[in-house]
Amino acid sequence: MSDLTSRKCVPCEGGDPPLPRDKVDELLQQIPGWKLAENGVLKIIRSFKFKDFGEALVFVNKVGEIAQSEGHHPNICFTWGKVDITLWTHAVGGLSENDFILAAKIDTLSS
């Protein structure tokens, strides 16, 4: 288990820089299954598969509970049997350590 799961997300202040690419690459190694995406802003993404809509919905609700407790919220898109999660920190305009902490905690739901 990643040490990221033992950490808490911290509030981000506007004006803080996003993580440098070498740090992003280092943290990405701690959350297998996640990958980088870039659409003007560097983000991490992962898809989760389920047997039906109900299982996907249960997972989304659990992700929501973690997000609320951490004060850091992902973009979630779900449909029948599939949940896509995208993480980045709006306040820094890219990735922060919070994104990796939340990703690691989300991963504990699917193990």
VMD Tcl script that builds the backbone (N, CA, C; Angstrom):
set m [mol new atoms 333]
animate dup $m
set s [atomselect $m all]
$s set {name element resname resid chain x y z} {
  {N N MET 1 A 0.838 -1.181 0.000}
  {CA C MET 1 A 0.000 0.000 0.000}
  {C C MET 1 A 0.886 1.248 0.000}
  {N N SER 2 A 0.465 2.212 -0.733}
  {CA C SER 2 A 1.213 3.453 -0.869}
  {C C SER 2 A 1.165 4.271 0.414}
  {N N ASP 3 A 2.259 4.972 0.728}
  {CA C ASP 3 A 2.227 5.860 1.884}
  {C C ASP 3 A 1.323 7.056 1.623}
  {N N LEU 4 A 0.923 7.248 0.385}
  {CA C LEU 4 A -0.004 8.324 0.050}
  {C C LEU 4 A -1.333 8.150 0.777}
  {N N THR 5 A -1.745 6.910 1.022}
  {CA C THR 5 A -3.035 6.678 1.670}
  {C C THR 5 A -3.049 7.110 3.132}
  {N N SER 6 A -1.882 7.265 3.732}
  {CA C SER 6 A -1.826 7.687 5.134}
  {C C SER 6 A -1.783 9.207 5.282}
  {N N ARG 7 A -1.719 9.902 4.162}
  {CA C ARG 7 A -1.632 11.363 4.190}
  {C C ARG 7 A -3.010 11.985 4.003}
  {N N LYS 8 A -3.141 13.254 4.361}
  {CA C LYS 8 A -4.382 14.012 4.193}
  {C C LYS 8 A -4.161 15.103 3.158}
  {N N CYS 9 A -5.195 15.365 2.379}
  {CA C CYS 9 A -5.147 16.495 1.458}
  {C C CYS 9 A -5.117 17.789 2.271}
  {N N VAL 10 A -4.372 18.761 1.777}
  {CA C VAL 10 A -4.290 20.060 2.444}
  {C C VAL 10 A -4.860 21.127 1.513}
  {N N PRO 11 A -5.503 22.139 2.083}
  {CA C PRO 11 A -6.070 23.187 1.236}
  {C C PRO 11 A -4.987 23.842 0.380}
  {N N CYS 12 A -5.320 24.075 -0.866}
  {CA C CYS 12 A -4.388 24.728 -1.796}
  {C C CYS 12 A -4.739 26.200 -1.904}
  {N N GLU 13 A -3.726 26.991 -1.959}
  {CA C GLU 13 A -3.906 28.421 -2.144}
  {C C GLU 13 A -3.648 28.765 -3.602}
  {N N GLY 14 A -4.424 29.649 -4.145}
  {CA C GLY 14 A -4.153 30.126 -5.492}
  {C C GLY 14 A -2.772 30.749 -5.540}
  {N N GLY 15 A -2.089 30.571 -6.634}
  {CA C GLY 15 A -0.752 31.125 -6.779}
  {C C GLY 15 A 0.344 30.111 -6.514}
  {N N ASP 16 A 0.021 28.982 -5.844}
  {CA C ASP 16 A 1.000 27.919 -5.688}
  {C C ASP 16 A 1.230 27.284 -7.058}
  {N N PRO 17 A 2.459 26.910 -7.364}
  {CA C PRO 17 A 2.717 26.294 -8.672}
  {C C PRO 17 A 2.292 24.826 -8.687}
  {N N PRO 18 A 1.938 24.309 -9.870}
  {CA C PRO 18 A 1.691 22.876 -9.974}
  {C C PRO 18 A 2.998 22.114 -9.757}
  {N N LEU 19 A 2.874 20.822 -9.480}
  {CA C LEU 19 A 4.068 19.999 -9.296}
  {C C LEU 19 A 4.915 19.964 -10.561}
  {N N PRO 20 A 6.240 19.962 -10.398}
  {CA C PRO 20 A 7.107 19.801 -11.576}
  {C C PRO 20 A 6.970 18.384 -12.134}
  {N N ARG 21 A 7.258 18.237 -13.409}
  {CA C ARG 21 A 7.041 16.967 -14.101}
  {C C ARG 21 A 7.805 15.803 -13.458}
  {N N ASP 22 A 9.016 16.029 -12.965}
  {CA C ASP 22 A 9.761 14.925 -12.348}
  {C C ASP 22 A 9.068 14.421 -11.087}
  {N N LYS 23 A 8.482 15.311 -10.307}
  {CA C LYS 23 A 7.735 14.914 -9.109}
  {C C LYS 23 A 6.440 14.194 -9.504}
  {N N VAL 24 A 5.782 14.662 -10.560}
  {CA C VAL 24 A 4.581 14.003 -11.077}
  {C C VAL 24 A 4.918 12.569 -11.470}
  {N N ASP 25 A 5.994 12.387 -12.201}
  {CA C ASP 25 A 6.399 11.053 -12.643}
  {C C ASP 25 A 6.708 10.147 -11.451}
  {N N GLU 26 A 7.347 10.694 -10.429}
  {CA C GLU 26 A 7.673 9.922 -9.216}
  {C C GLU 26 A 6.400 9.480 -8.491}
  {N N LEU 27 A 5.459 10.403 -8.311}
  {CA C LEU 27 A 4.219 10.075 -7.606}
  {C C LEU 27 A 3.330 9.142 -8.427}
  {N N LEU 28 A 3.363 9.282 -9.736}
  {CA C LEU 28 A 2.550 8.432 -10.606}
  {C C LEU 28 A 2.926 6.962 -10.454}
  {N N GLN 29 A 4.182 6.694 -10.148}
  {CA C GLN 29 A 4.632 5.315 -9.945}
  {C C GLN 29 A 3.979 4.680 -8.715}
  {N N GLN 30 A 3.488 5.512 -7.791}
  {CA C GLN 30 A 2.869 5.003 -6.565}
  {C C GLN 30 A 1.381 4.696 -6.728}
  {N N ILE 31 A 0.811 5.032 -7.898}
  {CA C ILE 31 A -0.615 4.790 -8.120}
  {C C ILE 31 A -0.812 4.068 -9.459}
  {N N PRO 32 A -0.468 2.773 -9.497}
  {CA C PRO 32 A -0.610 2.000 -10.733}
  {C C PRO 32 A -2.041 2.066 -11.264}
  {N N GLY 33 A -2.156 2.108 -12.572}
  {CA C GLY 33 A -3.466 2.182 -13.203}
  {C C GLY 33 A -3.866 3.588 -13.589}
  {N N TRP 34 A -3.266 4.575 -12.968}
  {CA C TRP 34 A -3.528 5.974 -13.311}
  {C C TRP 34 A -2.564 6.382 -14.411}
  {N N LYS 35 A -3.011 7.289 -15.272}
  {CA C LYS 35 A -2.131 7.786 -16.329}
  {C C LYS 35 A -2.311 9.283 -16.485}
  {N N LEU 36 A -1.338 9.872 -17.149}
  {CA C LEU 36 A -1.377 11.307 -17.383}
  {C C LEU 36 A -2.239 11.626 -18.583}
  {N N ALA 37 A -2.921 12.734 -18.491}
  {CA C ALA 37 A -3.671 13.285 -19.612}
  {C C ALA 37 A -3.375 14.776 -19.635}
  {N N GLU 38 A -3.387 15.331 -20.799}
  {CA C GLU 38 A -3.151 16.765 -20.903}
  {C C GLU 38 A -4.098 17.341 -21.936}
  {N N ASN 39 A -4.828 18.338 -21.485}
  {CA C ASN 39 A -5.710 19.084 -22.367}
  {C C ASN 39 A -5.575 20.543 -21.963}
  {N N GLY 40 A -4.361 21.049 -22.131}
  {CA C GLY 40 A -4.057 22.388 -21.669}
  {C C GLY 40 A -3.578 22.410 -20.227}
  {N N VAL 41 A -4.002 21.417 -19.428}
  {CA C VAL 41 A -3.613 21.276 -18.026}
  {C C VAL 41 A -3.268 19.815 -17.789}
  {N N LEU 42 A -2.189 19.566 -17.070}
  {CA C LEU 42 A -1.791 18.198 -16.750}
  {C C LEU 42 A -2.745 17.626 -15.700}
  {N N LYS 43 A -3.275 16.422 -15.979}
  {CA C LYS 43 A -4.245 15.754 -15.102}
  {C C LYS 43 A -3.877 14.285 -15.003}
  {N N ILE 44 A -4.439 13.598 -13.996}
  {CA C ILE 44 A -4.328 12.137 -13.936}
  {C C ILE 44 A -5.724 11.561 -14.090}
  {N N ILE 45 A -5.794 10.419 -14.789}
  {CA C ILE 45 A -7.083 9.802 -15.081}
  {C C ILE 45 A -7.010 8.296 -14.868}
  {N N ARG 46 A -8.170 7.717 -14.581}
  {CA C ARG 46 A -8.275 6.260 -14.485}
  {C C ARG 46 A -9.719 5.849 -14.729}
  {N N SER 47 A -9.878 4.718 -15.391}
  {CA C SER 47 A -11.193 4.121 -15.597}
  {C C SER 47 A -11.322 2.881 -14.733}
  {N N PHE 48 A -12.497 2.688 -14.170}
  {CA C PHE 48 A -12.815 1.525 -13.357}
  {C C PHE 48 A -14.003 0.819 -14.006}
  {N N LYS 49 A -13.953 -0.500 -14.063}
  {CA C LYS 49 A -15.012 -1.311 -14.679}
  {C C LYS 49 A -15.803 -2.056 -13.600}
  {N N PHE 50 A -17.115 -2.171 -13.832}
  {CA C PHE 50 A -18.020 -2.852 -12.907}
  {C C PHE 50 A -19.000 -3.708 -13.693}
  {N N LYS 51 A -19.671 -4.628 -12.992}
  {CA C LYS 51 A -20.554 -5.549 -13.708}
  {C C LYS 51 A -21.860 -4.892 -14.147}
  {N N ASP 52 A -22.249 -3.781 -13.489}
  {CA C ASP 52 A -23.500 -3.132 -13.870}
  {C C ASP 52 A -23.541 -1.692 -13.346}
  {N N PHE 53 A -24.641 -1.015 -13.620}
  {CA C PHE 53 A -24.827 0.375 -13.207}
  {C C PHE 53 A -24.817 0.502 -11.688}
  {N N GLY 54 A -25.471 -0.429 -11.011}
  {CA C GLY 54 A -25.568 -0.367 -9.552}
  {C C GLY 54 A -24.220 -0.404 -8.868}
  {N N GLU 55 A -23.345 -1.312 -9.318}
  {CA C GLU 55 A -22.004 -1.387 -8.731}
  {C C GLU 55 A -21.216 -0.106 -9.002}
  {N N ALA 56 A -21.371 0.439 -10.199}
  {CA C ALA 56 A -20.684 1.697 -10.528}
  {C C ALA 56 A -21.175 2.825 -9.622}
  {N N LEU 57 A -22.468 2.872 -9.383}
  {CA C LEU 57 A -23.042 3.907 -8.530}
  {C C LEU 57 A -22.554 3.786 -7.091}
  {N N VAL 58 A -22.490 2.570 -6.571}
  {CA C VAL 58 A -21.973 2.358 -5.213}
  {C C VAL 58 A -20.536 2.878 -5.123}
  {N N PHE 59 A -19.726 2.563 -6.121}
  {CA C PHE 59 A -18.334 3.026 -6.149}
  {C C PHE 59 A -18.275 4.551 -6.178}
  {N N VAL 60 A -19.075 5.176 -7.034}
  {CA C VAL 60 A -19.096 6.645 -7.133}
  {C C VAL 60 A -19.446 7.262 -5.781}
  {N N ASN 61 A -20.425 6.698 -5.095}
  {CA C ASN 61 A -20.802 7.235 -3.786}
  {C C ASN 61 A -19.673 7.100 -2.770}
  {N N LYS 62 A -18.938 5.992 -2.817}
  {CA C LYS 62 A -17.791 5.817 -1.916}
  {C C LYS 62 A -16.682 6.809 -2.249}
  {N N VAL 63 A -16.455 7.034 -3.543}
  {CA C VAL 63 A -15.471 8.040 -3.951}
  {C C VAL 63 A -15.902 9.411 -3.428}
  {N N GLY 64 A -17.181 9.699 -3.533}
  {CA C GLY 64 A -17.703 10.974 -3.032}
  {C C GLY 64 A -17.469 11.159 -1.540}
  {N N GLU 65 A -17.630 10.087 -0.773}
  {CA C GLU 65 A -17.388 10.163 0.673}
  {C C GLU 65 A -15.923 10.471 0.969}
  {N N ILE 66 A -15.028 9.811 0.250}
  {CA C ILE 66 A -13.598 10.080 0.444}
  {C C ILE 66 A -13.278 11.518 0.047}
  {N N ALA 67 A -13.800 11.943 -1.088}
  {CA C ALA 67 A -13.538 13.304 -1.573}
  {C C ALA 67 A -14.013 14.347 -0.556}
  {N N GLN 68 A -15.198 14.135 -0.005}
  {CA C GLN 68 A -15.713 15.071 0.991}
  {C C GLN 68 A -14.831 15.099 2.230}
  {N N SER 69 A -14.397 13.930 2.694}
  {CA C SER 69 A -13.575 13.894 3.904}
  {C C SER 69 A -12.205 14.514 3.677}
  {N N GLU 70 A -11.719 14.457 2.435}
  {CA C GLU 70 A -10.412 15.036 2.110}
  {C C GLU 70 A -10.507 16.501 1.683}
  {N N GLY 71 A -11.702 16.964 1.354}
  {CA C GLY 71 A -11.856 18.338 0.880}
  {C C GLY 71 A -11.225 18.551 -0.486}
  {N N HIS 72 A -11.161 17.484 -1.276}
  {CA C HIS 72 A -10.564 17.542 -2.615}
  {C C HIS 72 A -11.445 16.691 -3.524}
  {N N HIS 73 A -11.908 17.266 -4.612}
  {CA C HIS 73 A -12.982 16.642 -5.370}
  {C C HIS 73 A -12.599 16.358 -6.817}
  {N N PRO 74 A -12.792 15.107 -7.244}
  {CA C PRO 74 A -12.465 14.725 -8.620}
  {C C PRO 74 A -13.610 15.036 -9.575}
  {N N ASN 75 A -13.310 14.994 -10.855}
  {CA C ASN 75 A -14.354 14.938 -11.864}
  {C C ASN 75 A -14.690 13.463 -12.035}
  {N N ILE 76 A -15.962 13.142 -11.980}
  {CA C ILE 76 A -16.411 11.755 -12.089}
  {C C ILE 76 A -17.433 11.658 -13.208}
  {N N CYS 77 A -17.202 10.712 -14.089}
  {CA C CYS 77 A -18.156 10.418 -15.155}
  {C C CYS 77 A -18.470 8.929 -15.057}
  {N N PHE 78 A -19.767 8.600 -14.913}
  {CA C PHE 78 A -20.060 7.178 -14.841}
  {C C PHE 78 A -21.277 6.822 -15.669}
  {N N THR 79 A -21.267 5.584 -16.087}
  {CA C THR 79 A -22.329 5.024 -16.901}
  {C C THR 79 A -22.448 3.555 -16.536}
  {N N TRP 80 A -23.209 2.818 -17.277}
  {CA C TRP 80 A -23.430 1.408 -16.987}
  {C C TRP 80 A -22.093 0.668 -16.969}
  {N N GLY 81 A -21.667 0.239 -15.777}
  {CA C GLY 81 A -20.475 -0.583 -15.644}
  {C C GLY 81 A -19.139 0.118 -15.770}
  {N N LYS 82 A -19.118 1.434 -15.792}
  {CA C LYS 82 A -17.846 2.132 -15.970}
  {C C LYS 82 A -17.846 3.466 -15.231}
  {N N VAL 83 A -16.697 3.752 -14.583}
  {CA C VAL 83 A -16.498 5.034 -13.906}
  {C C VAL 83 A -15.154 5.593 -14.356}
  {N N ASP 84 A -15.160 6.811 -14.868}
  {CA C ASP 84 A -13.936 7.521 -15.247}
  {C C ASP 84 A -13.707 8.645 -14.242}
  {N N ILE 85 A -12.503 8.680 -13.681}
  {CA C ILE 85 A -12.160 9.709 -12.703}
  {C C ILE 85 A -10.983 10.513 -13.225}
  {N N THR 86 A -11.111 11.826 -13.127}
  {CA C THR 86 A -10.060 12.755 -13.525}
  {C C THR 86 A -9.727 13.637 -12.329}
  {N N LEU 87 A -8.437 13.774 -12.062}
  {CA C LEU 87 A -7.972 14.598 -10.945}
  {C C LEU 87 A -6.973 15.646 -11.407}
  {N N TRP 88 A -7.148 16.837 -10.918}
  {CA C TRP 88 A -6.177 17.916 -11.007}
  {C C TRP 88 A -6.630 18.990 -10.035}
  {N N THR 89 A -5.755 19.907 -9.737}
  {CA C THR 89 A -6.055 20.936 -8.744}
  {C C THR 89 A -6.270 22.261 -9.452}
  {N N HIS 90 A -7.519 22.686 -9.453}
  {CA C HIS 90 A -7.875 23.932 -10.144}
  {C C HIS 90 A -7.063 25.120 -9.627}
  {N N ALA 91 A -6.881 25.195 -8.303}
  {CA C ALA 91 A -6.212 26.354 -7.690}
  {C C ALA 91 A -4.772 26.523 -8.159}
  {N N VAL 92 A -4.111 25.423 -8.564}
  {CA C VAL 92 A -2.719 25.537 -9.010}
  {C C VAL 92 A -2.599 25.406 -10.528}
  {N N GLY 93 A -3.707 25.119 -11.186}
  {CA C GLY 93 A -3.678 25.005 -12.646}
  {C C GLY 93 A -2.925 23.781 -13.135}
  {N N GLY 94 A -3.003 22.701 -12.377}
  {CA C GLY 94 A -2.311 21.467 -12.746}
  {C C GLY 94 A -2.382 20.478 -11.599}
  {N N LEU 95 A -1.367 19.658 -11.468}
  {CA C LEU 95 A -1.358 18.620 -10.446}
  {C C LEU 95 A -0.691 19.078 -9.153}
  {N N SER 96 A -1.300 18.669 -8.042}
  {CA C SER 96 A -0.714 18.883 -6.713}
  {C C SER 96 A -0.620 17.515 -6.037}
  {N N GLU 97 A 0.044 17.464 -4.899}
  {CA C GLU 97 A 0.131 16.199 -4.166}
  {C C GLU 97 A -1.250 15.709 -3.759}
  {N N ASN 98 A -2.199 16.625 -3.546}
  {CA C ASN 98 A -3.557 16.218 -3.184}
  {C C ASN 98 A -4.150 15.259 -4.207}
  {N N ASP 99 A -3.869 15.476 -5.469}
  {CA C ASP 99 A -4.416 14.622 -6.523}
  {C C ASP 99 A -3.928 13.186 -6.366}
  {N N PHE 100 A -2.686 13.027 -6.017}
  {CA C PHE 100 A -2.100 11.695 -5.859}
  {C C PHE 100 A -2.570 11.031 -4.564}
  {N N ILE 101 A -2.743 11.828 -3.515}
  {CA C ILE 101 A -3.282 11.306 -2.256}
  {C C ILE 101 A -4.696 10.777 -2.486}
  {N N LEU 102 A -5.534 11.582 -3.149}
  {CA C LEU 102 A -6.905 11.158 -3.393}
  {C C LEU 102 A -6.949 9.945 -4.320}
  {N N ALA 103 A -6.116 9.918 -5.340}
  {CA C ALA 103 A -6.064 8.761 -6.245}
  {C C ALA 103 A -5.715 7.484 -5.481}
  {N N ALA 104 A -4.744 7.561 -4.594}
  {CA C ALA 104 A -4.337 6.388 -3.811}
  {C C ALA 104 A -5.476 5.917 -2.912}
  {N N LYS 105 A -6.201 6.850 -2.324}
  {CA C LYS 105 A -7.322 6.484 -1.460}
  {C C LYS 105 A -8.467 5.896 -2.280}
  {N N ILE 106 A -8.707 6.413 -3.468}
  {CA C ILE 106 A -9.731 5.843 -4.351}
  {C C ILE 106 A -9.342 4.410 -4.724}
  {N N ASP 107 A -8.068 4.182 -4.954}
  {CA C ASP 107 A -7.606 2.838 -5.316}
  {C C ASP 107 A -7.901 1.803 -4.231}
  {N N THR 108 A -7.951 2.228 -2.969}
  {CA C THR 108 A -8.234 1.268 -1.898}
  {C C THR 108 A -9.655 0.712 -2.021}
  {N N LEU 109 A -10.533 1.414 -2.713}
  {CA C LEU 109 A -11.913 0.968 -2.888}
  {C C LEU 109 A -12.025 -0.179 -3.893}
  {N N SER 110 A -11.064 -0.259 -4.802}
  {CA C SER 110 A -11.177 -1.251 -5.866}
  {C C SER 110 A -10.283 -2.464 -5.636}
  {N N SER 111 A -9.629 -2.517 -4.479}
  {CA C SER 111 A -8.742 -3.664 -4.218}
  {C C SER 111 A -9.433 -4.753 -3.441}
}
mol reanalyze $m
mol bondsrecalc $m
mol representation Tube
mol addrep $m
